Amino acid sequence: MNLGQIQHIITNFIQREWTPERLQAELNFAQIKYFDVSVRQGRDLYQFKVKKGEGTPPLYVVNGFAAIPSDYYHFLSMNVPSGGTYRRVRKCDDELFEYLRESPIEYPTEAYPICRFTEGSIQFLPATTLYVNFTYYKIPPAPVYGFVVTDGFMEYNAATSVELDWDESDQVKIIQLVLQDLGVMVSVEQIEAQKK
């Protein structure tokens, strides 16, 4: 479905028109909520998966630090190429990172690297790490309802819109969340019937 169709469905349930800005804000809020639930449930959100390295440019590390990608949302995996194999990078919270840094027994090595996420960067030990392969979920793009004004009426314009990057069954659930947030309780089946 495109945003024009989604707006039509929502309008049918709430019985009033929305501005494009309100539609965009409500849909984005609902899709992020749906995204969070989907991540916690362990769903494979392939359309939002980003792989840095292994055929694409890796995440480069300078003096033990790498910038967190601007579209980063959720950590999936990280590894370092090492002698023809890959070594998993262990993601740590601050407390564990500091403990391992000082540990004479478990100190991070090239065979057992660690990282932690800080404000705007990822810190690695050992600091000699040059690059890593990093797989994560990116933030879903915010929807943009493009329109043109014709004879004083606003018309949906697909060419200037940014659509929801979800399967249609997921879009129906996102519409359901928008409506629930407005106090309108409808089933998936009721929304499906509006698509026809």
N, C-alpha and C positions, 0 to 999 in steps of 0.2 A: 504494500500500500504506500502511496505517497502522502505527503503532509496535507494536501488538499482533501484527500479521502479521509484521513484521520480527523481533520477538523470537522468535516461533515458528520462523521459518526458521533464525535463528542457533542457537537451542536444539537444533534437530534435528541441526545439524552438530557442535556442541561437546559434546552429550550432558550438559548440566547447565543448571540455571536460573541466571539472573542477577538481581541486584537491579535495580530501576529506575534507581538512581543509576549503576551500572556500565554499563548499556545506554546511558543518556544520554551518559555520558562517552566511551565507545568510539565511538558513532555521531557525536558532535560532532567528535572528533579525526579520524575518517575523512572526514567531509564537508569539513572545512577542508583536509585534504590533497588531496582530490579537487578542491575549489574552486581551490586554488593551481595544480594541474596544468592545469585547464581554462582558467584565466586565461592562463597561459603559452602554451598552445596557441592562444590567440586565439579561443576559442569565444564565441559571443554568449550570455551568461548573462542573458537578458532578465528573468527573475524576480528578479534581484538588482540590476538597473540602476535607479539613482535619477537623476532630472533635476531640478535646481533651476534655475528660470527657464524662459522660453519656455512660459508657460501656468501655471506654478506659482511660488510665491515664490522669488526668486533667493537667492543667497548674498550677504548684505550685508557690506560692507567699511567699517570705521571706522578712520580715520587710517592707512590702508595695511595693516590686518590684518583677517582674518576667522577665526572659530573653525572648526576642522575639525569637520565633522558627526560626531556620536557614533557613527554606524553606518558611517562611511567605512572602506573597505578598499583599493580600488584606483582610481587616477586613470584616467579615460577621455578627457575633454576639458573645456576651459574657454574661454569667450569673453566678450567685453564688447560690448554693443550700442553702436554708434557711427554716428550719422547715417543710420539706416535699414538699416545692414548690421551684420555681426558681425565683430569682430576677435579672432582667436585669441590666447589668453594662453599665452605660452611658459613651460612648467614647467622650472625650472632647479635644479641642485644648488647647494650653498652657494658653491662656487668660481666657477661661471659667473655666479651672481647678483651676487657682489661685483665681478667683472670688468666686467659690464655696467653696474653702478651707477656705476663710475668711468670708464667709457669715454666719451670725447668724440665718438666716431663712432657707436657703437651704443647710446647711452643710451636706456633705455625711455621711450616716449612713449605717448600715448593711442592712437595707431595701432599701436604695437608694445609692448603691455604684457607684463610678466613676473611670475612668482610663484615662491616657494619654500615648501616645507613645513618648519615648525619644530616644536618641541615644543608641540602643542596648537593651533597656529594656522597660517594661510597668510599670508605677507607678499607684498604687491603693490607694484610700481612701474609707473607713477607712483602715488604715495600718494593721489592725487586720485580714484582709482577708487572708485565708490560701491557698485557691486554687479556680480556676474558670474553668468553661466549656467554651471552646473557639473554635469557628468555623471560619475558614478562607480559602482563596484560597492559595494554594502553587504555587511556581514558576514552570512552566512547565519544565520538564527535558530537558537539551540541547541535541540535536541529536548528535549521534556519528556514523560516517560511518566506520564500520569495514571492513577490507579487508585483503586478502592474495595475495601474488605475486606468480603466477604460470607461469613458462616458460617466465618470464619477463613481464607478463601482470598482472595488478591489477584487482582482482575479488572481488565483493561484498561478505561479510561474515556476514550472519545474526546472527551467534553465538556471535560475538564480537561487534555487533551494538547496539545502543540505539535508538529505533525508536521514531517517533513523537507519542505522546500519545493523538491523536485526532481521531475523527470519519473520515471516508474516505471523506465525503462531506466537512468537515473542512480542511482536507489535501489539497483538490483541491483549496480551497480559499487561503491557505497559499502558494501554488505553484504560484497561480495568483499574489499574493503580491510580491514574489521573482522576477517574470518576470517583473512586473510593475516597480520595483526598478531598473531593468536593461534597462528600456525603451521599453520593449516588451509588447504591449497591446494585450491580448488574452482574450477570453470569457471563462467562466466555461465550456461551451459546447465543445470548442476546446480542452481544457485540458482533459475533459472526453473522447473525441474521441481518444486521445493519449494513454489512458489506455488500449485500446483494442489491 
